[in-house]
Amino acid sequence: MGAANYTAGLLIKCLNYKEGIYTYPDIATIAFGNLGNFVTLFIFTLDLIGVAVSLIILIGDSLQLLFPDISLISLKIIAWVILMPLGFIDLKYLASFSCLGILTTIVLAVIVIIDGFARDERPGSLFNPMKTELWPTDWNSLPFSFGLIIAGYSGHPTFPSIYLDMQTPNNFQKAINISYIFGTVIYLSLAVCGYLMFGNLTKPEITQNIVSTPDHLIFLNKFIVWAVAINPFTKIALILNPINLYLETQYQSSPCNLWTHLRNVSTI
């Protein structure tokens, strides 16, 4: 968390280095020239698209728990059709929608904890927790866990667009500090409670464990799944906005300017 927080501050310093710097490729151009611009643009775009795809997968997996009769691929296609138009809406119109994402995250954590205290028998109980291990039972999975942990603090591709859209950009660092503290509390709460409730039986998504456990609170369980499914809808516009910002600032949304830029880079 400390490294992510520190690098977020460095990123904003780079944006304020001179006028006309709005995105990662702009920073790369000053530091490494046109070739750096092209490489950074490629990695930057691939990263954001990868995150968007992961959100679609998360929605599909969650909705299948609610609609098991519908194929997983169909649910993911439906999610994609709904999500993509949101990526072209300006962030200032989605501020209230983003609050829904924060609310669903809080509700999700609270309900998981309530679910744990509402059950006396394992698995799924915080009163009678499952057997846990201090060290990983499968060391090969350790790198994968690091990737999941880091993903919670990897919002840097979206920071330039957020900073430029803020009414008071001077409060950016304060906002980042609060966000990281809030996120850490939520992550630790879900991680600790989920592991105590299900131990080594914990699945990739805690909702899969809760829904598949009999005698749990049915209404709360479905509410949890809906919360997980709704949350990505509030993030997709934020994830794709940096790409829109780059096209707007660099190419004035003109495809011919983009191809001209690629031809110039190819001659390096």
N, C-alpha and C positions, 0 to 999 in steps of 0.2 A: 504494500500500500504506500509506503514511504517513497519508494522509487517512482511509482506511478504519479504520485502527487508532485514530486520534485520535477519530473520531466514535463508535466503539464504546465508548470510555471515557466520552464525553459522554452516551451513551444510558443507561449504568448510573447515572450521576449523576442523571439525570432520574428513573429508577426509585426512587432512594433519597431523592427530594425530600420525600416524605411517605408515610405508610401508605396502602395501598389502590391503589397504582399498580403495575400488572402488565403492561400492554401498550401498544402505540403509541397506540391510541385513548384510553387513560387519560391519557397525556401530552398529547394533542391537546385533550382536554376542558379540562384545566387551563389550557392556553395560549390556546385559541381558542373555548372553549365547546362547546355541543352540535353546532353546525354543523361545527366542526373535527373533532369526533368522527366524524360521519357521513362526511365527505369522506375522512378518514384511513382509516376502516374500509373504505371502498370500494376505495381505491388499494392498501391493505395486503393485502386479500383477493385482489384481481385480480393483484397481483404474485406472491403465493404460488401461486395456481392456475396462473399462467403458467409458473412454474418447474417445477411438477409435470407440466404438459403437455410441457415440453421434455425432461424425463427420460423420459417415455413415448416420445417421438419418438426419443430416443437409443437406448433399448432396442430399439425396432422396427428402426431402421436397422442396429444391430449384429447382431441375430438373423437378419436377412435374409441377411447374409453367410454365416451358418452353415446356414440353411434356405432356400435360394433358391426352392424349389418352393412355399413358402407365401407368400401375398400379404402385402404390407407392412401393409395395413389390418388383416388378421387377426392379425398379430403384435402390432400396437399395441393391439388390443382385448384380446388375451390378457394383455399386460403391464398394461393398466389394471385388468383383473379381479383380477390378483394383487396389484397395488400398493395399491389403494384400502383394503382392510381393514387394511393396516399403518399407515395414517394415524390409526387410532383406538386404537392401543396406546400405553400410557404409556411415556415415554422411558426410565424407569428399567429397564424390561424389555428395552430395545433397546440397552443400553450395549455388550454383547458383540457384538451384530450390527453396531454402528457400527464396531467394531474391524476387522471384515471389509472395510468400505469403505476404511479406511486401508491395510490390507494389500494390497487389490487395486490401489490407486493406486500404491503403491510397486512392486509386481510389474510393473504396466503400464510404468512408466518404465524399470525395469531391463531388461525384455525388449525394449523398443524399441531401447535402446542396444546390447544384445547382438546384436539382429537387424542393426543397422547395421554392427557390427564383423565379423559372420559373412559378409558379402558383399564381394567385391572389385570387382565391376562396378556401374556406375551403371545405372539409378537404384536407390536403396536402400542405398548404401554410404557409410560414414563414412570409409573409407580413400580412396575416389575420389568425393568429393562432387560434387553437381550444381552448375551455374552458379547463383550467387546474385546478388541486387541489393542495394545499400546503401539505395536509396530505392524506394518503391513504384512498380511499373509501371502501376498503375491507382489514381490518387488518389481516385477515387469510392468505392473499397472501404475507404479509410482509416477513415472513421467507423464502419463495420461492425466493423473490427478492434478499435477502442476499446471497442465494446460487448462484444465477447468477452473482452477483457482485464479490464474492470470486473466482468464476471459472476463472475470467480473470487474477487472480494473483496466480493461483495454479499450476504453472509449476515446482514446486520443485522436483517431481519424475524424471524429465529429467535433472536437474542441474548437478548431478555427471557425466553423460556421456558427457554433453556439456563441462564441465570443463576439463575433461580428454582429449577431442579431440581438445582443443584450442591450437594454436601455442604459444600463450603468456598467460598462465593461470593467471598470475599476474593481468591481465586486466579484470578478471571475474567480480569483484565487480563493476567496472566502466561500464561494458557492462550491468549488471543487472540494475544499476541506470538509464542508458539511456533507456533501454527497458521499465521499469516501468513508467517512465515519458512519453515516447511516447505512451504507451498503455493507460495511464490515459487520455491524451489529446484526443485520438481517441474515447475512451469510452464515455467521457463526451460530446464530440461534437455530436456523434450519439444519445446519450440519450436525450440531451436537444432538439436538432432539431427534432428528431422523436416524442417526446412528444408534442412539440409545434405544429407540423404539424397534428397530429392525436388525441391528447388528450387521453381520456379514451377509444377511439376506437382502440388504438394501439394494434396490435397483437403480438404474441410471437416473430415473425421475422418482422422487419421493411420492408423487401422486399415484404412480403405478403400484407401489406397496400399499398405500392406504386404501385405494379402491378395491384391490384384490384381497384385502383382509376382511373376513366376515364379521358381522356383529358390530361394525363401526357405525358411526352416525351417518346414515345414508344421505341426508340432506346436506350436511357439512362436506361430506366427501365429494358430492357432485359440485358443490360450490367451489371447492378447491380446484377441481379440474377446469371449471369454467374460468376461474381466475388465471390459471396458467395459460389457457387458450387465448384469453382476451389480452393479456399483458403484451405479447409481441405486436399486436395491432397498434399499440401506442408508441412503439419504438421504430417501426419501419421507416417512417418519414424522416426521423432524426438520422437513421443509418444512411439513407440514400441522399440526404440533403447536401453533403459535401461534394458529391459528384455533380449535382445540379449547380452548386456554387462555382465549381471549377469551370464548367461549360459556359456559365453566364459571364464570369470575369475574364476568361481567357479567349473565348471564341465567340462571344456574343450570340451563343446558341446557333452558330452557323456551321453546318457540317463541312462546308468547303474549307473553312479556316482550319478545322481539325485535320483534314487530309493534307493541307499545305504544311501544317506543323509536323506531321508524321514524315512527309517527304524530306523536310529540312533535317530532321533528326537522322534519317536513314543515310544521309550524305556525310555524316560525321565519321 
